[in-house]
Amino acid sequence: MKKILFISHGHPELSKGGAEVASWNLYQQLKEQGFDCLYVARSEPGSHGGSTFSVRGEELLFHTAMDNWFTLSTKRLKPLFDDLGDLVREYAPDIIHVHHYAHIGFEIFAALRQAAPNAKIVFTLHEFMAICMHNGQMVKKGSLKLCQQALPADCHRCFPQHSPGDFLLRQHYLLDQLDNVDCFVSPSHFLAKRYVDWGLPEEKMHVIENVLPEMTSFPPAPIKDGEKRARLAFFGQINPYKGLDVLLNALTLLPENLRKQVTLDVHGANLDKQEPSFQEKINRQLDALSDCVNLRGAYESHQLPGLLADCDWVVIPSIWWENSPVVIQEAIAHGRPLIGSNIGGMKEKIENIAGLTFEARSASSLAKTIQNAIEPEVYDRWQSSLVVRSDILHTHIALLNSL
Amino acid sequence: MKKTLKSVVKKLLGTPPQQHVTIDTVARTLDGYCVIGWYFSDLVSGIKVTDASNQPIDVLRDDIERADVAAVTGKQATGFQLLLTTKVTLDELTLVAALKNGQSQTYSLSSATVGTQQSLAHIQSTTNSQYCNGACEFAIVTDTHVFISGWLTDAQQATSLLLNKKSRTVTEDNYELFRFTRKDVIEAYGRGPHTSAAGYSVLFTLSEKLSQKDQQLELEFSIDDVQEKMSVNQVFWGAEEPMMNTKRILDNWSPTNPYHLAKADVVSTPILDLYTRDTKVASTRYDFGEQIEQPQASIIIPLYGRYDFIRYQMAHFHRSGEARQCEIIYVIDDPSIAAPAMQLARYMSRLVSHPFSVLKLGENVGFGRANNIGVENARSDNLILMNSDILPKSPGWLDKILSSLDADDTGIVGARLLFEDGSIQHDGMAPVRLQEYPGLLFNDHPHKGWAVKLSPKAAEEAPCRLITAAFWALRKKDFQAVGGFDHAYVLGDFEDSDLCLKMEEFGKTNKIRRDVELYHLERQSQNLVEAGKWKHSLTIINAITFNKRWKQKLEAMQDAG
């Protein structure tokens, strides 16, 4: 059995992002399969006695930070090259499974390569941060137009303080560092293609979904004769990229008689942290829809099954590409079909597989799609055809064994 | 009046008024400017930008977190990025900060980029003459000349200028003078013959060097046979701050004016004094990694203003491995970046195994001399001179370039250089005339900005007479035989084309490899010598030097097309 070192940019008990959870699930399941695994999660600097590492349960916390968000660099080489280096040399893993560089620094790949010249470095891509400096959204600042690729001249328009030439240098620097990686894993074909177009070698790229813990599929809730499948649910942050405004707008466009039957539960938080103009817009829309929309706030992951059981459709109206939103996998695993934007990761994971898609950013297209979706026979068709993939873990293991 | 009062108060208090806003950079954009800076959040309530008539300019504002400022000052700071959409020039724009105490502060955007806050023209006469008012604002002293600038409402009648120190004449007759309009003098003394060309620049040639003790200089002149005197307000010792003094000398010189152009010697002579002094420059070499015994080539890369290129280039060299047998020498030609550049060099030596060296110079000597010093330190006879903003596009460039250098007749080998969008930045240079400067030939980059596929030139080796020194390969012995880069070109213009032509005279053929492509992210490092009026004037002065030397050759080249 191979020895695997996991590196995550956060411990899921301390920071519950998609990448942290995905790396954690894989770590847990590989351990159950008998692999010798060590999980190292980055944490804020300033531990006991200034040590680079501390312990949390069976895992290690790695205390360091990133300093330059342009080149995604850290200036702290000692924690990386000396301290993590010593740990790697001592643990001597066969495989190093890196799940993020954020808050650690892109130089981690060179540090791992130096410490373990013969180990295989696997890097799972979870988002587009390396390609797009705009938090990896691949959406233009201000206009929020979608970017198909990161052209230096376009990036400069989003960030005038950096010249187009600087963006070329940034891209080359990041690609130079990623040359240390033996194998890339992407949870979606869409994300994989973006990175290959950007410069990663296609032969090193593998598309494998994130593993999920075992989940129960709920049968559809019983409905009365003539009743529609009209309980919609939205999961996620409330920010301009998640498209809640598009969904709310779509509800106002529904014919009066249908709107009376539709309900929407919004499970998400952080509206109060958004730009005032966006807050006002959402609040105005919520006021106009107070008869059918409930703002339910944030939720804990253990509440998710219950929330999903309470709805018919999960709606993902994001105006940005998304990668492989975990809520899609979770909805499918719990037996709930989806309605999503017809771009990026949503299109790949939903269209003709797990539900319906609509013209991204178009409220009228979404309204029409909802109108169609709430018909019980449409719902039943998609609900009954949901398939939970059972081969994901084995695909991961097969890849690790092949290295 | 108000201004004088303010400056008196300033003098009494001994400190400048507290600046609440700091402007970090002002950069040109396609349709205006981008201004980046920060202010203390507790003192400033808001900012706007106004034009010459105090009308606000359209601004798109983004806030930037400035934890760095807070960390240093211990005070909360608000960072900003302003995108201005405007056609007016920078010197008409003012940043106005509304303070929380109800007052406001103004900041000129042009001085934010140029960095030399012109001593606000307070016109104050220091002559006792009954005929006219006037002042000697400053003198710049070099080893062989004294340049003096000021104004005189004498209707250009003053003659027989003398330079005195402590009332003893040090030089007479041996001077050259040129006169020009000063708007501030006209404002103060009215329009008329007496103010038509009140400004003057005069250059005295010294028969013996002045000593630094001679702080009191005096300008004597005669009007209607009456001798008059003015003392010089400020004396600058040229060598102490060559760049700042160059800016001062060029301040009133306007090369687009044919009369000024004809009087170029008045300004070019003292500037050359400042930059051609043959001082010994201290340099220290630091080697990182195991040095190559017999390097295949020495790659010389001067650094000025920006040092972050070390990160990008060394990451590239490490990954490609192509230059593994080369000696890479970074020459830090900028003491202000020496410490962080050395830090980054040490950092990169952890990250990459590729050996490299850093040569730290004790002072800023300019592109040409920095290269000359780098070459002295090179251990290989094959030189590659490379700008820091060059990045090879694909593998194979080194072998091709060195194979061209192998031919006996080869002088300099250049390459096809590309912008970040893949368009042509350099495909060989050619002389060109500019309408604004009749009689002068400049270096043109034909097909600049074109897609490579539209270039009429084939992707192969070809003779090419003028090549940009952003990327050169040549032999060390040839470089030294023609004397290296000439110091007569101040702060980097034309010294490369000058050396190309010297190489021809030396009997060699310069060549370009258009099948070798490298990115040249032009005006990344150079831009840091702020683009401004003075820098442009300096280019013209260098052009004059270049044309005097090579007029016939250049005209023949131009005629030949």
HADDOCK unambig.tbl for C-alpha pairs under 7 A between the chains (distance, minus, plus):
assign (segid A and resid 110 and name CA) (segid B and resid 351 and name CA) 6.35 0.50 0.50
assign (segid A and resid 160 and name CA) (segid B and resid 34 and name CA) 6.89 0.50 0.50
assign (segid A and resid 164 and name CA) (segid B and resid 420 and name CA) 6.82 0.50 0.50
assign (segid A and resid 165 and name CA) (segid B and resid 420 and name CA) 5.44 0.50 0.50
assign (segid A and resid 165 and name CA) (segid B and resid 521 and name CA) 5.34 0.50 0.50
assign (segid A and resid 168 and name CA) (segid B and resid 420 and name CA) 6.18 0.50 0.50
assign (segid A and resid 169 and name CA) (segid B and resid 312 and name CA) 6.26 0.50 0.50
assign (segid A and resid 173 and name CA) (segid B and resid 312 and name CA) 5.58 0.50 0.50
assign (segid A and resid 173 and name CA) (segid B and resid 315 and name CA) 6.39 0.50 0.50
assign (segid A and resid 176 and name CA) (segid B and resid 315 and name CA) 6.22 0.50 0.50
assign (segid A and resid 176 and name CA) (segid B and resid 316 and name CA) 6.32 0.50 0.50
assign (segid A and resid 176 and name CA) (segid B and resid 319 and name CA) 6.06 0.50 0.50
